[in-house]
C-alpha cells in the first residue's frame, strides 16, 4: 500500500507541512551572522603584495524579531494547522480492502 502514488504524495505533503512548522518556529528566534570582506584598494601590480593596499572587514550582525505584531506567532499557528490538515488528508485516503 505504501507504493501507491496517492499515498506517497500524501506522505510527501505531510513531510513538507511539518518542515514548514519547523521553519516558522525557527523564525521566532534571533539570527546571528558573521560576515567578512577582504580585497585590494589598488589595482596596480606594484602594490599587489604591499600590506597597505589591502583592506579587510569582519563583524557579527544580529537580527531580533520583536516588532512584528504577532505575525510570527500567527505564522506558527497557520503552519501547524496546515500540517494537521495534511495529516487528515493522508489519513482519509481510501484504503484497499
ChimeraX commands (.cxc) that place a marker at each C-alpha (Angstrom):
marker #1 position 0.00,0.00,0.00 radius 0.5
marker #1 position 2.93,2.37,0.62 radius 0.5
marker #1 position 3.91,2.14,-3.04 radius 0.5
marker #1 position 0.67,3.70,-4.20 radius 0.5
marker #1 position 1.27,7.14,-5.75 radius 0.5
marker #1 position -1.55,8.83,-3.85 radius 0.5
marker #1 position -0.22,7.60,-0.51 radius 0.5
marker #1 position 3.32,8.64,-1.41 radius 0.5
marker #1 position 2.09,12.10,-2.43 radius 0.5
marker #1 position 0.14,12.46,0.83 radius 0.5
marker #1 position 3.21,11.44,2.84 radius 0.5
marker #1 position 5.37,13.92,0.93 radius 0.5
marker #1 position 2.81,16.69,1.54 radius 0.5
marker #1 position 2.72,15.83,5.25 radius 0.5
marker #1 position 6.52,15.85,5.41 radius 0.5
marker #1 position 6.67,19.27,3.71 radius 0.5
marker #1 position 3.99,20.68,6.02 radius 0.5
marker #1 position 5.81,19.54,9.15 radius 0.5
marker #1 position 9.04,21.02,7.77 radius 0.5
marker #1 position 7.26,24.36,7.34 radius 0.5
marker #1 position 6.27,24.18,11.02 radius 0.5
marker #1 position 9.95,23.96,11.92 radius 0.5
marker #1 position 10.80,26.89,9.67 radius 0.5
marker #1 position 8.08,29.07,11.19 radius 0.5
marker #1 position 9.17,28.19,14.74 radius 0.5
marker #1 position 12.78,28.99,13.83 radius 0.5
marker #1 position 11.72,32.45,12.64 radius 0.5
marker #1 position 10.80,33.29,16.26 radius 0.5
marker #1 position 14.45,33.15,17.36 radius 0.5
marker #1 position 17.18,35.74,16.77 radius 0.5
marker #1 position 19.54,35.32,13.81 radius 0.5
marker #1 position 23.25,35.75,14.22 radius 0.5
marker #1 position 25.54,36.00,11.22 radius 0.5
marker #1 position 29.25,36.57,10.78 radius 0.5
marker #1 position 30.43,38.36,7.66 radius 0.5
marker #1 position 33.80,39.31,6.31 radius 0.5
marker #1 position 35.38,41.05,3.34 radius 0.5
marker #1 position 38.91,41.19,2.02 radius 0.5
marker #1 position 40.23,42.96,-1.03 radius 0.5
marker #1 position 42.74,45.26,-2.69 radius 0.5
marker #1 position 42.50,49.04,-2.78 radius 0.5
marker #1 position 44.94,49.45,-5.62 radius 0.5
marker #1 position 44.88,47.65,-8.94 radius 0.5
marker #1 position 48.50,48.42,-9.81 radius 0.5
marker #1 position 50.62,45.27,-9.71 radius 0.5
marker #1 position 53.47,47.06,-7.92 radius 0.5
marker #1 position 51.33,47.24,-4.79 radius 0.5
marker #1 position 49.94,43.71,-5.03 radius 0.5
marker #1 position 51.97,42.36,-2.10 radius 0.5
marker #1 position 52.09,45.61,-0.14 radius 0.5
marker #1 position 50.10,45.36,3.09 radius 0.5
marker #1 position 48.91,48.97,2.82 radius 0.5
marker #1 position 46.99,48.22,-0.39 radius 0.5
marker #1 position 44.83,45.54,1.20 radius 0.5
marker #1 position 41.64,46.03,3.19 radius 0.5
marker #1 position 39.58,43.73,5.35 radius 0.5
marker #1 position 36.48,43.92,7.46 radius 0.5
marker #1 position 34.79,41.38,9.70 radius 0.5
marker #1 position 31.98,41.51,12.15 radius 0.5
marker #1 position 28.82,40.00,13.52 radius 0.5
marker #1 position 25.26,41.07,12.96 radius 0.5
marker #1 position 22.17,40.08,14.89 radius 0.5
marker #1 position 18.53,40.31,13.90 radius 0.5
marker #1 position 15.93,40.04,16.67 radius 0.5
marker #1 position 12.26,39.72,15.62 radius 0.5
marker #1 position 10.50,41.84,18.24 radius 0.5
marker #1 position 8.29,44.32,16.36 radius 0.5
marker #1 position 6.18,42.05,14.17 radius 0.5
marker #1 position 2.85,42.45,15.95 radius 0.5
marker #1 position 2.25,38.74,16.48 radius 0.5
marker #1 position 2.64,37.89,12.80 radius 0.5
marker #1 position 5.35,35.32,13.53 radius 0.5
marker #1 position 3.21,33.56,16.14 radius 0.5
marker #1 position 0.30,33.56,13.71 radius 0.5
marker #1 position 2.57,32.00,11.07 radius 0.5
marker #1 position 3.42,29.21,13.53 radius 0.5
marker #1 position -0.28,28.62,14.21 radius 0.5
marker #1 position -1.07,28.61,10.50 radius 0.5
marker #1 position 1.72,26.16,9.64 radius 0.5
marker #1 position 0.62,23.83,12.47 radius 0.5
marker #1 position -2.96,23.95,11.17 radius 0.5
marker #1 position -1.74,23.19,7.63 radius 0.5
marker #1 position 0.26,20.23,8.98 radius 0.5
marker #1 position -2.83,18.94,10.78 radius 0.5
marker #1 position -4.85,19.30,7.58 radius 0.5
marker #1 position -2.19,17.41,5.61 radius 0.5
marker #1 position -2.24,14.65,8.24 radius 0.5
marker #1 position -6.02,14.40,7.94 radius 0.5
marker #1 position -5.84,14.27,4.15 radius 0.5
marker #1 position -3.31,11.44,4.40 radius 0.5
marker #1 position -5.43,9.59,6.96 radius 0.5
marker #1 position -8.65,9.93,4.92 radius 0.5
marker #1 position -7.23,8.33,1.78 radius 0.5
marker #1 position -9.24,5.33,0.60 radius 0.5
marker #1 position -7.60,2.10,1.74 radius 0.5
marker #1 position -7.61,-1.08,-0.32 radius 0.5
marker #1 position -9.67,-3.93,1.05 radius 0.5
marker link #1:1,2 radius 0.2
marker link #1:2,3 radius 0.2
marker link #1:3,4 radius 0.2
marker link #1:4,5 radius 0.2
marker link #1:5,6 radius 0.2
marker link #1:6,7 radius 0.2
marker link #1:7,8 radius 0.2
marker link #1:8,9 radius 0.2
marker link #1:9,10 radius 0.2
marker link #1:10,11 radius 0.2
marker link #1:11,12 radius 0.2
marker link #1:12,13 radius 0.2
marker link #1:13,14 radius 0.2
marker link #1:14,15 radius 0.2
marker link #1:15,16 radius 0.2
marker link #1:16,17 radius 0.2
marker link #1:17,18 radius 0.2
marker link #1:18,19 radius 0.2
marker link #1:19,20 radius 0.2
marker link #1:20,21 radius 0.2
marker link #1:21,22 radius 0.2
marker link #1:22,23 radius 0.2
marker link #1:23,24 radius 0.2
marker link #1:24,25 radius 0.2
marker link #1:25,26 radius 0.2
marker link #1:26,27 radius 0.2
marker link #1:27,28 radius 0.2
marker link #1:28,29 radius 0.2
marker link #1:29,30 radius 0.2
marker link #1:30,31 radius 0.2
marker link #1:31,32 radius 0.2
marker link #1:32,33 radius 0.2
marker link #1:33,34 radius 0.2
marker link #1:34,35 radius 0.2
marker link #1:35,36 radius 0.2
marker link #1:36,37 radius 0.2
marker link #1:37,38 radius 0.2
marker link #1:38,39 radius 0.2
marker link #1:39,40 radius 0.2
marker link #1:40,41 radius 0.2
marker link #1:41,42 radius 0.2
marker link #1:42,43 radius 0.2
marker link #1:43,44 radius 0.2
marker link #1:44,45 radius 0.2
marker link #1:45,46 radius 0.2
marker link #1:46,47 radius 0.2
marker link #1:47,48 radius 0.2
marker link #1:48,49 radius 0.2
marker link #1:49,50 radius 0.2
marker link #1:50,51 radius 0.2
marker link #1:51,52 radius 0.2
marker link #1:52,53 radius 0.2
marker link #1:53,54 radius 0.2
marker link #1:54,55 radius 0.2
marker link #1:55,56 radius 0.2
marker link #1:56,57 radius 0.2
marker link #1:57,58 radius 0.2
marker link #1:58,59 radius 0.2
marker link #1:59,60 radius 0.2
marker link #1:60,61 radius 0.2
marker link #1:61,62 radius 0.2
marker link #1:62,63 radius 0.2
marker link #1:63,64 radius 0.2
marker link #1:64,65 radius 0.2
marker link #1:65,66 radius 0.2
marker link #1:66,67 radius 0.2
marker link #1:67,68 radius 0.2
marker link #1:68,69 radius 0.2
marker link #1:69,70 radius 0.2
marker link #1:70,71 radius 0.2
marker link #1:71,72 radius 0.2
marker link #1:72,73 radius 0.2
marker link #1:73,74 radius 0.2
marker link #1:74,75 radius 0.2
marker link #1:75,76 radius 0.2
marker link #1:76,77 radius 0.2
marker link #1:77,78 radius 0.2
marker link #1:78,79 radius 0.2
marker link #1:79,80 radius 0.2
marker link #1:80,81 radius 0.2
marker link #1:81,82 radius 0.2
marker link #1:82,83 radius 0.2
marker link #1:83,84 radius 0.2
marker link #1:84,85 radius 0.2
marker link #1:85,86 radius 0.2
marker link #1:86,87 radius 0.2
marker link #1:87,88 radius 0.2
marker link #1:88,89 radius 0.2
marker link #1:89,90 radius 0.2
marker link #1:90,91 radius 0.2
marker link #1:91,92 radius 0.2
marker link #1:92,93 radius 0.2
marker link #1:93,94 radius 0.2
marker link #1:94,95 radius 0.2
marker link #1:95,96 radius 0.2
marker link #1:96,97 radius 0.2
view
